Amino acid sequence: MKILVLGGTGEARALARRLVGLGHQVITSLAGRTQDPILPEGEVRVGSFGGAEGLQAFVQSQGIDRLIDATHPYAAGMSANAVRAAADSGVPLLRLVRPAWREPADAPWTHVPDLAGAAAALPAGARVLLTTGHGGLQTLLARSDCQFLVRLIEPPAQPLPPHAKIMLSRPPYHLEGELALLEREAITHLVSKNSGGSQTADKLEAARQRRTNVIMVARPAYPPAREVADVEACVAALAG
């Protein structure tokens, strides 16, 4: 089969490797936001499609047999475009979305609907490890009465304000390092999206052990689609 994978995640790379190994022709699409991405096996396409209509046109022009949405759990716009493009083109869609993290019973999280809610939940004087990525960064940094350590893979487009500093690093992260970071920076609050997966999960265990407050931003709502939770389930669904 000729398969288009909407990628940018570790799961998408693992899926592309698995599908190429099975003899499928795989095109992985990357948004192009990361300057030095880890490239998957198979063909790679970088850049925007131009909305659902552009994605539909690409699917049809390339003779795509299956469309797989393996984007980040917070890429709601792309997921919505995939649903529309699949419906309009008649190409079956499968969504590969990693399970959300579970809240520990002994370290309850503060749940908020969005980044504005996260900003509002921070108390004055908080020392914050911010791990929500580039999008909406200024919403949180508007809280000039808090101190922020902003962890990103690549530098932001705009300089950070005086009450924030940047930490450039790429996952995976491990418990020992996360514990040391929270202690060294005297972090009182961790702000995170519920991205799921293992590569960044140790920050939550470190926060639990150190009794650091966790403010968890809820996942966006997705249009209905057939969903699987891991690569092997996705491969099985394609074969079924």
PASEBA-1860 file (N, C-alpha, C; in nm, 3 decimals):
! residues 240
1> MKILVLGG> 0.084/-0.120/0.000/0.000/0.000/0.000/0.087/0.125/0.000 ~ 0.031/0.232/-0.051/0.096/0.361/-0.042/0.031/0.437/0.073 ~ 0.112/0.470/0.173/0.059/0.522/0.300/0.119/0.659/0.329 ~ 0.034/0.753/0.363/0.078/0.885/0.407/0.066/0.892/0.558 ~ 0.178/0.914/0.625/0.182/0.928/0.770/0.200/1.076/0.804 ~ 0.106/1.133/0.875/0.122/1.268/0.928/0.202/1.254/1.056 ~ 0.328/1.298/1.054/0.422/1.259/1.158/0.471/1.370/1.246 ~ 0.597/1.354/1.289/0.658/1.449/1.381/0.672/1.395/1.521
9> TGEARALA> 0.631/1.270/1.544/0.642/1.209/1.677/0.730/1.085/1.669 ~ 0.773/1.038/1.786/0.849/0.914/1.790/0.767/0.797/1.740 ~ 0.638/0.797/1.770/0.551/0.690/1.722/0.543/0.690/1.571 ~ 0.539/0.807/1.510/0.534/0.815/1.364/0.660/0.759/1.302 ~ 0.776/0.788/1.362/0.902/0.734/1.310/0.907/0.582/1.323 ~ 0.863/0.533/1.439/0.861/0.387/1.460/0.764/0.321/1.363 ~ 0.651/0.385/1.338/0.554/0.329/1.245/0.608/0.327/1.104 ~ 0.673/0.435/1.061/0.730/0.439/0.926/0.833/0.328/0.909
17> RRLVGLGH> 0.918/0.309/1.008/1.019/0.202/1.001/0.953/0.066/0.989 ~ 0.847/0.045/1.066/0.776/-0.083/1.064/0.709/-0.105/0.929 ~ 0.645/-0.004/0.876/0.573/-0.018/0.750/0.667/-0.036/0.632 ~ 0.777/0.038/0.632/0.876/0.020/0.526/0.931/-0.122/0.529 ~ 0.954/-0.173/0.649/1.003/-0.310/0.663/0.904/-0.413/0.613 ~ 0.777/-0.380/0.614/0.674/-0.471/0.564/0.652/-0.456/0.413 ~ 0.725/-0.364/0.352/0.716/-0.350/0.207/0.620/-0.244/0.157 ~ 0.565/-0.163/0.246/0.475/-0.056/0.204/0.555/0.065/0.156
25> QVITSLAG> 0.493/0.144/0.071/0.551/0.271/0.027/0.500/0.378/0.122 ~ 0.591/0.439/0.196/0.552/0.530/0.304/0.604/0.671/0.277 ~ 0.514/0.767/0.287/0.550/0.909/0.286/0.517/0.965/0.423 ~ 0.614/1.022/0.492/0.588/1.087/0.619/0.591/1.238/0.598 ~ 0.486/1.304/0.643/0.478/1.450/0.633/0.517/1.513/0.766 ~ 0.609/1.610/0.760/0.652/1.686/0.877/0.611/1.831/0.859 ~ 0.571/1.894/0.968/0.524/2.032/0.960/0.636/2.129/0.925 ~ 0.759/2.096/0.964/0.872/2.183/0.933/0.903/2.283/1.042
33> RTQDPILP> 0.847/2.266/1.161/0.872/2.361/1.269/1.007/2.338/1.336 ~ 1.058/2.213/1.329/1.187/2.181/1.389/1.295/2.190/1.283 ~ 1.401/2.264/1.312/1.504/2.289/1.213/1.588/2.165/1.182 ~ 1.609/2.080/1.280/1.692/1.962/1.260/1.617/1.839/1.309 ~ 1.509/1.800/1.240/1.427/1.688/1.287/1.497/1.555/1.270 ~ 1.456/1.458/1.350/1.499/1.320/1.331/1.411/1.261/1.221 ~ 1.472/1.225/1.110/1.395/1.184/0.993/1.357/1.036/0.999 ~ 1.237/1.003/0.956/1.194/0.863/0.952/1.242/0.793/0.827
41> EGEVRVGS> 1.225/0.663/0.825/1.253/0.587/0.704/1.145/0.612/0.601 ~ 1.179/0.588/0.475/1.085/0.614/0.367/1.098/0.755/0.315 ~ 1.001/0.796/0.236/1.000/0.932/0.179/0.954/1.032/0.283 ~ 1.008/1.153/0.277/0.972/1.258/0.372/0.926/1.381/0.296 ~ 0.817/1.438/0.342/0.765/1.564/0.287/0.761/1.665/0.400 ~ 0.809/1.787/0.376/0.816/1.889/0.480/0.735/2.011/0.437 ~ 0.651/2.060/0.529/0.576/2.183/0.502/0.426/2.163/0.509 ~ 0.357/2.275/0.507/0.211/2.274/0.517/0.146/2.222/0.389
49> FGGAEGLQ> 0.029/2.162/0.404/-0.051/2.121/0.289/-0.143/2.233/0.241 ~ -0.172/2.328/0.329/-0.269/2.431/0.296/-0.409/2.393/0.337 ~ -0.422/2.342/0.460/-0.554/2.308/0.513/-0.604/2.173/0.464 ~ -0.730/2.144/0.501/-0.790/2.015/0.465/-0.798/1.997/0.314 ~ -0.827/2.107/0.241/-0.838/2.096/0.095/-0.704/2.060/0.032 ~ -0.597/2.121/0.082/-0.465/2.090/0.030/-0.423/1.947/0.062 ~ -0.457/1.901/0.182/-0.426/1.763/0.219/-0.504/1.665/0.131 ~ -0.632/1.695/0.109/-0.714/1.610/0.021/-0.653/1.603/-0.120
57> AFVQSQGI> -0.613/1.718/-0.172/-0.555/1.722/-0.307/-0.427/1.639/-0.314 ~ -0.344/1.648/-0.209/-0.220/1.570/-0.207/-0.251/1.421/-0.204 ~ -0.344/1.382/-0.118/-0.381/1.241/-0.105/-0.427/1.185/-0.240 ~ -0.510/1.262/-0.308/-0.564/1.214/-0.436/-0.458/1.216/-0.546 ~ -0.376/1.320/-0.550/-0.276/1.330/-0.657/-0.166/1.225/-0.643 ~ -0.139/1.183/-0.520/-0.033/1.086/-0.495/-0.083/0.941/-0.494 ~ -0.213/0.922/-0.508/-0.268/0.787/-0.506/-0.252/0.718/-0.372 ~ -0.274/0.793/-0.265/-0.258/0.739/-0.130/-0.371/0.640/-0.100
65> DRLIDATH> -0.333/0.523/-0.046/-0.431/0.420/-0.010/-0.480/0.431/0.134 ~ -0.393/0.476/0.224/-0.428/0.490/0.365/-0.365/0.618/0.419 ~ -0.438/0.685/0.505/-0.391/0.807/0.572/-0.382/0.777/0.721 ~ -0.267/0.804/0.780/-0.248/0.781/0.923/-0.210/0.912/0.991 ~ -0.288/0.951/1.088/-0.261/1.070/1.167/-0.182/1.027/1.291 ~ -0.051/1.046/1.287/0.035/1.014/1.401/0.103/1.141/1.452 ~ 0.030/1.252/1.447/0.083/1.380/1.493/0.079/1.387/1.645 ~ 0.133/1.495/1.699/0.134/1.519/1.843/-0.010/1.529/1.894
73> PYAAGMSA> -0.036/1.480/2.017/-0.173/1.487/2.070/-0.232/1.627/2.075 ~ -0.149/1.731/2.068/-0.201/1.868/2.072/-0.205/1.934/1.934 ~ -0.183/1.857/1.830/-0.193/1.910/1.693/-0.338/1.897/1.645 ~ -0.427/1.963/1.716/-0.570/1.946/1.690/-0.610/1.992/1.550 ~ -0.549/2.099/1.502/-0.584/2.149/1.370/-0.551/2.049/1.261 ~ -0.433/1.987/1.270/-0.394/1.888/1.171/-0.483/1.766/1.178 ~ -0.520/1.724/1.299/-0.608/1.609/1.314/-0.746/1.637/1.253 ~ -0.796/1.758/1.271/-0.924/1.795/1.210/-0.915/1.796/1.058
81> NAVRAAAD> -0.803/1.848/1.006/-0.783/1.848/0.861/-0.777/1.706/0.806 ~ -0.716/1.616/0.881/-0.705/1.477/0.835/-0.842/1.412/0.825 ~ -0.929/1.439/0.921/-1.064/1.383/0.918/-1.140/1.433/0.796 ~ -1.131/1.562/0.772/-1.202/1.620/0.655/-1.146/1.568/0.524 ~ -1.014/1.563/0.514/-0.951/1.517/0.390/-0.984/1.372/0.362 ~ -0.986/1.290/0.466/-1.019/1.149/0.448/-1.163/1.132/0.403 ~ -1.253/1.207/0.465/-1.394/1.197/0.428/-1.417/1.243/0.285 ~ -1.353/1.351/0.245/-1.376/1.407/0.112/-1.307/1.326/0.002
89> SGVPLLRL> -1.197/1.259/0.036/-1.124/1.182/-0.064/-1.165/1.035/-0.069 ~ -1.230/0.991/0.038/-1.267/0.849/0.045/-1.153/0.758/0.086 ~ -1.042/0.814/0.129/-0.927/0.735/0.173/-0.942/0.705/0.323 ~ -0.933/0.580/0.364/-0.950/0.546/0.506/-0.845/0.614/0.594 ~ -0.890/0.661/0.710/-0.804/0.729/0.807/-0.791/0.646/0.933 ~ -0.669/0.641/0.985/-0.642/0.577/1.114/-0.564/0.677/1.198 ~ -0.606/0.695/1.322/-0.537/0.789/1.412/-0.458/0.711/1.515 ~ -0.328/0.734/1.519/-0.240/0.675/1.619/-0.212/0.781/1.725
97> VRPAWREP> -0.271/0.763/1.842/-0.256/0.863/1.948/-0.215/0.794/2.077 ~ -0.103/0.836/2.132/-0.052/0.772/2.253/-0.145/0.800/2.371 ~ -0.158/0.706/2.464/-0.244/0.728/2.581/-0.195/0.846/2.665 ~ -0.289/0.912/2.728/-0.255/1.024/2.817/-0.190/0.971/2.944 ~ -0.113/1.057/3.010/-0.057/1.022/3.140/-0.168/1.015/3.244 ~ -0.148/0.930/3.344/-0.247/0.915/3.451/-0.203/0.994/3.575 ~ -0.297/1.058/3.635/-0.269/1.137/3.755/-0.242/1.045/3.874 ~ -0.131/1.063/3.944/-0.104/0.978/4.062/-0.197/1.012/4.177
105> ADAPWTHV> -0.241/0.910/4.248/-0.335/0.932/4.358/-0.273/1.012/4.472 ~ -0.141/0.997/4.491/-0.075/1.063/4.604/-0.014/1.198/4.567 ~ -0.035/1.244/4.445/0.018/1.374/4.402/-0.078/1.435/4.301 ~ -0.195/1.477/4.346/-0.297/1.524/4.252/-0.251/1.646/4.173 ~ -0.293/1.651/4.048/-0.260/1.759/3.958/-0.369/1.865/3.959 ~ -0.332/1.986/3.924/-0.430/2.091/3.894/-0.459/2.085/3.745 ~ -0.584/2.055/3.709/-0.621/2.040/3.569/-0.678/2.172/3.516 ~ -0.629/2.213/3.400/-0.677/2.337/3.337/-0.709/2.308/3.191
113> PDLAGAAA> -0.799/2.385/3.131/-0.840/2.355/2.993/-0.743/2.403/2.887 ~ -0.661/2.503/2.921/-0.575/2.563/2.819/-0.462/2.639/2.886 ~ -0.378/2.703/2.806/-0.262/2.773/2.860/-0.303/2.896/2.941 ~ -0.411/2.961/2.902/-0.460/3.074/2.980/-0.501/3.027/3.120 ~ -0.562/2.910/3.127/-0.598/2.853/3.257/-0.475/2.819/3.339 ~ -0.369/2.772/3.272/-0.245/2.742/3.343/-0.183/2.868/3.401 ~ -0.183/2.976/3.322/-0.129/3.103/3.370/-0.206/3.153/3.491 ~ -0.338/3.140/3.485/-0.422/3.187/3.596/-0.402/3.102/3.722
121> ALPAGARV> -0.364/2.976/3.706/-0.350/2.886/3.820/-0.220/2.906/3.897 ~ -0.124/2.977/3.839/0.004/2.997/3.907/-0.008/3.102/4.017 ~ 0.043/3.073/4.136/0.043/3.175/4.241/0.158/3.272/4.221 ~ 0.143/3.391/4.273/0.252/3.488/4.266/0.376/3.431/4.335 ~ 0.492/3.453/4.275/0.616/3.406/4.332/0.654/3.265/4.293 ~ 0.573/3.200/4.211/0.603/3.062/4.172/0.731/3.056/4.088 ~ 0.804/2.947/4.106/0.921/2.917/4.024/0.880/2.799/3.934 ~ 0.870/2.826/3.805/0.798/2.738/3.714/0.892/2.673/3.612
129> LLTTGHGG> 0.883/2.541/3.599/0.941/2.471/3.486/0.832/2.460/3.381 ~ 0.853/2.525/3.269/0.751/2.534/3.164/0.791/2.443/3.049 ~ 0.706/2.342/3.020/0.740/2.239/2.921/0.631/2.225/2.816 ~ 0.564/2.335/2.783/0.448/2.329/2.693/0.482/2.362/2.549 ~ 0.608/2.386/2.517/0.646/2.413/2.380/0.634/2.560/2.342 ~ 0.650/2.587/2.213/0.653/2.725/2.163/0.515/2.791/2.161 ~ 0.415/2.714/2.126/0.282/2.772/2.107/0.225/2.832/2.234 ~ 0.181/2.955/2.228/0.117/3.020/2.342/0.212/3.056/2.454
137> LQTLLARS> 0.341/3.059/2.426/0.440/3.085/2.530/0.417/3.219/2.599 ~ 0.383/3.320/2.521/0.365/3.454/2.578/0.249/3.461/2.676 ~ 0.151/3.372/2.660/0.038/3.370/2.753/0.085/3.343/2.895 ~ 0.177/3.251/2.910/0.229/3.219/3.042/0.333/3.320/3.088 ~ 0.418/3.364/2.997/0.523/3.458/3.036/0.468/3.596/3.070 ~ 0.342/3.619/3.042/0.279/3.745/3.085/0.272/3.755/3.236 ~ 0.287/3.642/3.305/0.288/3.642/3.451/0.426/3.686/3.500 ~ 0.449/3.816/3.501/0.579/3.871/3.539/0.607/3.859/3.689
145> DCQFLVRL> 0.508/3.815/3.766/0.528/3.795/3.909/0.578/3.654/3.941 ~ 0.608/3.575/3.836/0.663/3.441/3.852/0.799/3.433/3.782 ~ 0.876/3.332/3.819/1.004/3.305/3.753/0.988/3.177/3.670 ~ 1.036/3.181/3.545/1.015/3.069/3.454/1.148/3.013/3.404 ~ 1.155/2.880/3.400/1.258/2.808/3.325/1.184/2.742/3.209 ~ 1.213/2.787/3.088/1.141/2.743/2.968/1.226/2.638/2.897 ~ 1.179/2.514/2.896/1.255/2.406/2.832/1.199/2.381/2.692 ~ 1.288/2.399/2.593/1.251/2.384/2.452/1.359/2.308/2.378
153> IEPPAQPL> 1.323/2.254/2.263/1.421/2.189/2.176/1.498/2.294/2.096 ~ 1.428/2.399/2.053/1.490/2.505/1.973/1.455/2.640/2.033 ~ 1.537/2.744/2.009/1.510/2.875/2.067/1.379/2.933/2.017 ~ 1.312/3.013/2.100/1.190/3.080/2.056/1.221/3.192/1.958 ~ 1.121/3.233/1.884/1.140/3.338/1.784/1.170/3.473/1.848 ~ 1.114/3.498/1.966/1.132/3.625/2.035/1.215/3.606/2.162 ~ 1.294/3.707/2.202/1.370/3.696/2.327/1.277/3.680/2.447 ~ 1.324/3.610/2.548/1.244/3.591/2.668/1.253/3.714/2.757
161> PPHAKIML> 1.150/3.742/2.836/1.153/3.856/2.928/1.250/3.828/3.044 ~ 1.282/3.930/3.122/1.382/3.914/3.229/1.347/3.809/3.333 ~ 1.219/3.781/3.352/1.179/3.685/3.456/1.174/3.542/3.402 ~ 1.232/3.518/3.285/1.235/3.384/3.226/1.373/3.356/3.169 ~ 1.413/3.231/3.175/1.537/3.188/3.110/1.508/3.059/3.034 ~ 1.591/3.032/2.935/1.567/2.921/2.844/1.662/2.806/2.874 ~ 1.612/2.685/2.855/1.693/2.564/2.864/1.668/2.486/2.736 ~ 1.770/2.476/2.651/1.756/2.403/2.525/1.804/2.260/2.543
169> SRPPYHLE> 1.716/2.165/2.519/1.751/2.024/2.529/1.647/1.942/2.455 ~ 1.685/1.820/2.422/1.597/1.731/2.346/1.571/1.604/2.429 ~ 1.446/1.559/2.436/1.420/1.434/2.507/1.482/1.316/2.434 ~ 1.496/1.201/2.504/1.430/1.165/2.630/1.500/1.223/2.753 ~ 1.421/1.239/2.859/1.471/1.283/2.989/1.456/1.167/3.088 ~ 1.543/1.167/3.190/1.546/1.057/3.284/1.530/1.108/3.427 ~ 1.482/1.020/3.513/1.439/1.060/3.646/1.550/1.129/3.724 ~ 1.669/1.075/3.725/1.778/1.134/3.803/1.803/1.279/3.761
177> GELALLER> 1.805/1.303/3.631/1.828/1.439/3.582/1.712/1.531/3.612 ~ 1.590/1.478/3.604/1.473/1.562/3.632/1.468/1.600/3.780 ~ 1.500/1.506/3.867/1.505/1.537/4.010/1.609/1.644/4.039 ~ 1.726/1.631/3.978/1.833/1.728/3.999/1.792/1.866/3.948 ~ 1.724/1.871/3.835/1.681/1.998/3.777/1.581/2.068/3.868 ~ 1.482/1.994/3.916/1.381/2.055/4.004/1.444/2.109/4.132 ~ 1.542/2.035/4.185/1.609/2.079/4.308/1.699/2.199/4.282 ~ 1.779/2.191/4.177/1.876/2.298/4.146/1.807/2.430/4.121
185> EAITHLVS> 1.694/2.427/4.051/1.623/2.549/4.016/1.515/2.586/4.117 ~ 1.503/2.509/4.225/1.402/2.533/4.329/1.262/2.548/4.269 ~ 1.228/2.456/4.178/1.101/2.464/4.107/0.985/2.434/4.201 ~ 0.886/2.520/4.201/0.765/2.497/4.282/0.648/2.446/4.199 ~ 0.650/2.474/4.067/0.539/2.436/3.980/0.593/2.386/3.845 ~ 0.536/2.278/3.798/0.562/2.224/3.665/0.436/2.244/3.581 ~ 0.450/2.311/3.467/0.337/2.327/3.375/0.362/2.240/3.254 ~ 0.268/2.150/3.226/0.287/2.052/3.121/0.157/2.029/3.045
193> KNSGGSQT> 0.169/1.994/2.918/0.058/1.937/2.844/0.056/1.787/2.869 ~ -0.062/1.726/2.860/-0.072/1.582/2.883/-0.040/1.508/2.753 ~ 0.087/1.515/2.714/0.130/1.459/2.587/0.135/1.308/2.588 ~ 0.155/1.246/2.705/0.170/1.102/2.711/0.306/1.058/2.661 ~ 0.329/0.927/2.662/0.455/0.873/2.614/0.559/0.866/2.724 ~ 0.669/0.797/2.693/0.772/0.770/2.792/0.888/0.870/2.791 ~ 0.906/0.943/2.682/1.027/1.024/2.668/1.034/1.139/2.767 ~ 0.921/1.193/2.808/0.921/1.306/2.901/0.842/1.277/3.028
201> ADKLEAAR> 0.802/1.152/3.049/0.717/1.118/3.163/0.790/1.130/3.296 ~ 0.923/1.117/3.298/0.995/1.118/3.425/0.987/1.253/3.496 ~ 0.955/1.359/3.424/0.937/1.488/3.492/0.821/1.481/3.591 ~ 0.719/1.401/3.557/0.603/1.389/3.645/0.635/1.306/3.769 ~ 0.715/1.201/3.751/0.757/1.121/3.866/0.850/1.204/3.955 ~ 0.937/1.283/3.895/1.023/1.371/3.974/0.940/1.471/4.053 ~ 0.838/1.528/3.989/0.751/1.622/4.058/0.678/1.553/4.173 ~ 0.634/1.430/4.150/0.565/1.356/4.257/0.657/1.334/4.375
209> QRRTNVIM> 0.780/1.292/4.348/0.874/1.263/4.456/0.911/1.389/4.534 ~ 0.920/1.500/4.464/0.960/1.624/4.531/0.841/1.708/4.579 ~ 0.721/1.655/4.557/0.598/1.726/4.595/0.589/1.861/4.524 ~ 0.635/1.865/4.400/0.624/1.984/4.317/0.484/1.989/4.257 ~ 0.422/2.104/4.258/0.287/2.119/4.204/0.288/2.100/4.052 ~ 0.195/2.023/4.000/0.182/2.000/3.856/0.054/2.064/3.806 ~ 0.068/2.151/3.707/-0.048/2.210/3.639/-0.055/2.145/3.501 ~ -0.160/2.067/3.478/-0.172/1.986/3.358/-0.277/2.046/3.263
217> VARPAYPP> -0.231/2.077/3.142/-0.319/2.134/3.040/-0.389/2.020/2.965 ~ -0.519/2.024/2.958/-0.598/1.917/2.898/-0.571/1.904/2.749 ~ -0.591/1.784/2.698/-0.581/1.762/2.554/-0.698/1.828/2.482 ~ -0.675/1.870/2.358/-0.787/1.925/2.279/-0.881/1.813/2.236 ~ -1.001/1.852/2.199/-1.098/1.757/2.146/-1.067/1.730/1.999 ~ -1.079/1.605/1.957/-1.055/1.568/1.818/-1.188/1.527/1.753 ~ -1.203/1.550/1.623/-1.318/1.493/1.552/-1.308/1.341/1.557 ~ -1.422/1.271/1.554/-1.419/1.125/1.563/-1.339/1.062/1.449
225> AREVADVE> -1.263/0.958/1.483/-1.186/0.879/1.385/-1.154/0.747/1.451 ~ -1.122/0.648/1.370/-1.078/0.520/1.425/-0.941/0.540/1.488 ~ -0.926/0.500/1.615/-0.804/0.526/1.690/-0.737/0.397/1.735 ~ -0.604/0.401/1.738/-0.523/0.296/1.799/-0.421/0.364/1.889 ~ -0.368/0.287/1.986/-0.283/0.346/2.089/-0.134/0.320/2.070 ~ -0.096/0.229/1.978/0.046/0.202/1.961/0.073/0.154/1.819 ~ 0.201/0.139/1.789/0.243/0.107/1.652/0.192/-0.029/1.610 ~ 0.204/-0.130/1.696/0.163/-0.264/1.657/0.012/-0.272/1.632
233> ACVAALAG> -0.065/-0.200/1.712/-0.209/-0.197/1.687/-0.241/-0.128/1.555 ~ -0.160/-0.030/1.520/-0.180/0.040/1.392/-0.149/-0.054/1.276 ~ -0.040/-0.128/1.285/-0.004/-0.224/1.181/-0.112/-0.330/1.165 ~ -0.163/-0.379/1.278/-0.268/-0.480/1.274/-0.395/-0.426/1.211 ~ -0.429/-0.299/1.241/-0.550/-0.239/1.186/-0.537/-0.221/1.034 ~ -0.418/-0.189/0.987/-0.397/-0.175/0.843/-0.410/-0.308/0.771 ~ -0.373/-0.416/0.840/-0.377/-0.548/0.779/-0.517/-0.608/0.784 ~ -0.603/-0.552/0.872/-0.735/-0.610/0.892/-0.834/-0.571/0.786
END
